[in-house]
């Protein structure tokens, strides 16, 4: 090799090293930037999380202990069984002169490999059964809340205890849906976990959660509480938790429930007893102020304005802000059903659903909310019908 060739090779090696170093530094900077932009979410998922969420209930702590207890037993069994197996294979292989032989089968061996596994199973079952029974003991609850799963949000009704009578819907915050629809969401600690109305409960109180659904099977799950309970249409299930710390805790629907399954978060805010009492008073005052008289006659502009907020909270997920729909979701803009002067047709769809469940029923909305959103659809986009549906008409149809 000549001197020129050596110089050329050294230049190539230098260039290769520089390129490699640049790629490594670039990758490191990119990873560091991501780590700086997305952080662990207290009460929710952590970055690169491998273990369970930190427990805030006694049940969750017991579940964590059971997990590691079972893992330890399985690890010991694995090491012992495979250790004996590999030792036997290596020590008694044919290549070192060992020959196969017929061994006697003493009764102690037969009893041993029957009794020992039985004792191991019993040793695992006893603590597991204790925790399972405790999970299902929903007696003597301080507060009972019904969680109703629906495509794709949660409805909460406080049915016993302080705050009895309070009810609201909890929906994914629209800003997170916009981020998701963009295809390039900004790094956000609580991405797809932020809701408009979190469930609020007091700390150190036994909270009974009754689950059901009005369309398909959902599941109410909050990992930090150690709670996961299916919500099944036509059935009632229950579970409970007692949070020992205040703060915000997050979960999601854990049952595949349709195309918006990923947009059905759960946010529970645990507060002090004093803060909870103040929240209850605030909610009761707001409910009294928002209580609508279905006999009230609305002006078109006012009802459309009210309908816009109802649409944004409940309809935009499927029908989009422009009313065009998507895929099997029918468009509202230019829809013959929407512009039809026979209002009973659209009211019937809103109350009872359509398309075999693809359009869910919205009976949980008030008569005024239904009248408002119907009027909004009839007078938005290209649907400038000037038609108005009064709450009294919806009330009559509901009966």
N, C-alpha and C positions, 0 to 999 in steps of 0.2 A: 504494500500500500504506500503510495507516494505522499509527500507532505501536504499537497493540496487536498487529497482525499481525507487525510487526518483532520485538517482544519475544517473541512465541510462536515465531517461526522460530528466534530465537537460543537459546531454551530447548531446542527440538528438536535443534538442532545440538549443543548442549552435552551433551544426553543421549546422542546418537548417539556423540559422541567418547568419553564416559565408558564406554559399553557396549563400543565397539570396543577401547578401552584395556584394559578388564577381560578381554575375550576373549583379547587378545594376551598379557597378563600370565599369564592362566590357562593358555594353551597353553604358554607358556614355562616356567611352573612345572611343568606336567605332564611336558614333555619333559625338564626338568632332573631331576625326581624319577625318571623312568625311567632316565636316564643314570646316576644315582647308584645305582640298585638293580641294574642289570645291567651287568657289566663284561666286558672282553675276557677270554677264557679262555686262559691260557698253554698252548700246545700244541694248542689247539682253535680254534673260531670266534671272531671278533672282532665287536664291535658295528658295524653298518653296513659290514661287510667288503666290499671291492671287489676286492682283489688276492688272490693265492695266500697260503696259510698260510706263515709264516716257515720256511724249509727247515732241517732238521737233519741231512740226509744229502747226500753229494756228488751223488747222482743227482737229488735234488730241486732242488739249485742249478743243475744243468745243464738241467733242465726249465724253470726260470724264465728262464735265459739264452736258451734256444731260443724261448720264448714271445715275449720282447721282440725278439729278432732277427727272427723271422718277422713280428711286428707292424710293425717298422720297415720291412722290405722291402715289405710290403703297403701301408703308408702312403705310401712313396715312389712306388710304382706308381700308387696312387690319385691322388696329387697331379699326377704327370706326365701320365697319361692324361686325366684330367678337365680339367686345365689346358689342354692342347693342344686338347681338344674344345671347351671353352667359349671359348677364344681364337679358334678358327676360326669358331665360330658368330657371335660378336660382330663380329669383324674383317671377315668376308667375307659378311655378310648382304645380302640382295637390296635392302633399304631404302637402303643407301648406294651402290647402283649396281653391285654385283658380279653377274656372270652365271656360270652353271654352264658348265663346259668339260670336255672329255675329256682326261685326263692320261695320259702314257705310264707304263708299269709297268716301271721299270728293275730289273734283276736284283738290285741291291744292296738294294732295298727288300724284295723277296721273301726274300732271305737274312737280312736284318736282323730282320724280325719272326718269323723261324723260329729263328735262332741265339740271339738275345738272350733270349727266354723260356726256351729250353733251358738256357742258362747259368745263368739265375736259378733254375730248378728244381734243377739240379745243385748250385748253391751252397747251396740250402736242404736238399737231401736228404743231403748228406755229413755235416754235423754231427748231423742228426736220426738218421741211421742209426747213427752212432757211439754216441749215447746209448741208442738202442733195443737195440743189441747188448749194451751194458754192463748194461742192465736185466735181460737174460735170462741173464746169466752167473752161475749159482748154484753154481759149483764152489768147492771149498776153503772151505766154510762152517764156522764155528766152532761153530755151534749150529743144529740142524734141528728145527723145530716144525711139527706138523701142525695146521692150523686147519680144523675141520669146521663148516660152516654148517648150522644146523637151525632149524626154525620154533619160536621165534625167539630164538636165542641162539648163542653160539660155544663149541665144545669145543676145548680145546688139549691136545695131547699132545707132550711133549718126547721125541723119538725118537732123537736123537743129540747127543752132547756133554754138557757138565756139566749135570746135572739129568735125565739120561735116565731115563725111567720115570714122571716126574711127569705127571699129567693131571688136568684139572678142567674144569668148565663155567663160562662167564662170562655172567651174566644181568643185565639191567637191574635196578638197585636198586629194590626194591619201593616205596620212598617216592616215587620219581619217577613210578611208575605211578599211585600214589594221587593225586599232584598233577595228572597228566594227566586222570585220570578225573573229577576235581572240576570240570573245565571252566574253572577259574580258578586256574591254577598260579601259585605265588608266583614273582616274578622270581629266577631262579637262574642263576649263570654257567654251570654244567655241566648245564643242564636236558636230560634224556633222554640224557645221556652217562655218568652214573655207573653203575658195575657193581659186583657183589659181589666178583668175583675178577678183577683186571686181569692181563693178560699181562705177565710180568716178564722183562726181558732185560738183559744187561750192555752197557755203553757201549763203543764202538770195537771191537765184534766183529761179524763178518759173520753175520747171522741169515738162514737160509733158511726161508721159509714155504711149506709144502706145503698147497695148498687143495683141499678136496673138500666134498661135501655129502651129506646122507642123505635129502633130500626133494625140494627144488626148487633152482633156481639162486640162489645168493647171490653176493656179491662182497666181498672183504676189502680195505678201503681206509683208508689213513691219509695224509691230505694232506701233513703235515709230512715224511713219509718219501718222498713221491713214489711211493707204491705203490698200485696197484689191480689186483687179480687175481680173476677169476671163480672161484667154487667150484661145480663142476658135479657132480651125482650120477653116480656110476659112472666119473668121470674124475679124474685127478690133474693139477693145474697147480702151478707153483711160481714164486716171486719171492724177492727178498731186499732187505735194507737193512742199513746200518751207521750207527747213530745216533752222531753226534759230540758230543752234549750229553746230560746227564742231565735227567730231568724226566718229566712226565706228558704223553702225547700221545694225541689222540683222533681217532676216525674213526667210520664207520658202514657198515652193509651198503649197497652202492651198486647193488644189483640189486633191482628190485621183486619181493618174495618172498611177498606175501600181506598180510593185513589188519594184521599186527603189524610190518610192515616198518620203521616209524619207531621201533620199540622194540628195535632190535637194534644197540646201540652197540659200539664197539671202544675199549678203553682199554689202552694200552701204557705200562708204567712202565719207564723206562730208568734203571738204577742203576750204581754203580761195581762193579768186579770183586769187591771185598771184600763189598759189600752183597749182590751176587748169590749168592756162595758161602754167606753166612749165610742167605739166603732159601731156597736149595736144601736146606740142612740142616734148616731149620724145616719145609719142606714134606714132606721125607722122614720126619721124626719124626711129623708130623701124619697122614701116610698110614698109617704103621705102626700108630699108635694107633687110627685109624678103620677099619683093615682088619677087615671082618666075617667071621666064620666062618659060611658058609651053613647049617652043620649045627646052629648054636645055636638052641635053642628059646626063644622070647620070650614074655613075659607080655603080655596084651592092652594094658594101659595103657602099657607101655613102647614097644610097637610103634606104637600110635596117636600117641604123643608124637613119635616119630621121623618118622612119616608126615606130621605137620603141617608140619614144616620142609621136607620133600621137596615137598609140595604147594605151599607158598608160593614155592619157588624155581622150580618147573617147570610147575605146572598152573593157578595162579590167574589167569594172563594170559588164558586162554580160558574156563575154567569158573567164574571169579569166586570170591571168598572165601566167598560164601554157597552155592556149588554149583549155582546156578540156570542157568548157561550164558547164552548170548545169541545171538539170530538162529539160524544153522545149528548153533551149538555146543550139543550136547545137555546137558541138566541132569544132574548126578550125584545131586542130592537127589531121592529117590523113584524113581530109575531102576531098572527091572526087572533090567537087567544087573548093576547094582552089588549089589543085595540078593539076587540069585540065590545059592542055596547051592552051585551048581556053580561053583567058583572058577576052573575052567579057562577059562571063557568070558571073564572079565575079564582074566585073565593073558594070554590069546591076543591080546586087543586091545592091551594094554600092550606086548607084545613085537613085534607085527607091524603095529600101526596099524589103521585102519578108515576107511570113508567115502572111499575113493579118495585118501587122503592128508590129508583134513581133520583126522583124528586121527593125528598122526605116531607112528611106532614109538619106543619108549623103551628100546631094548636097551642104550644107553650107561649106563643106571643099573645099579647093582649088584643082585644078587638080594635083598639085605636092603632096599635102598631101594625096590624095586618091591613087595616084600611089605608094607613099612611103609605106602606110600601107598595101596595097595589096601585094607589093613586100616583105614586112616584113613577112606577114603571109605565103607566099609561100616559105620562106627560114628560117623559125624558127621552133623550136621543132623538130619533125621528118620530117617536110616538107622541106627537103633539095633538092629543085628542080633546083636551080640555075637560075630559070626564073626571068625575070625582066620586069616590066611594066613601060614604060616611060610616063611622064605627057601628051605628045602629043596624046597618044592613048586615055587617059581618056578625054581629051579635045574634040577629035573627037566624042567619044561616047556621051558626054554631049549634043552635037549639034544634 
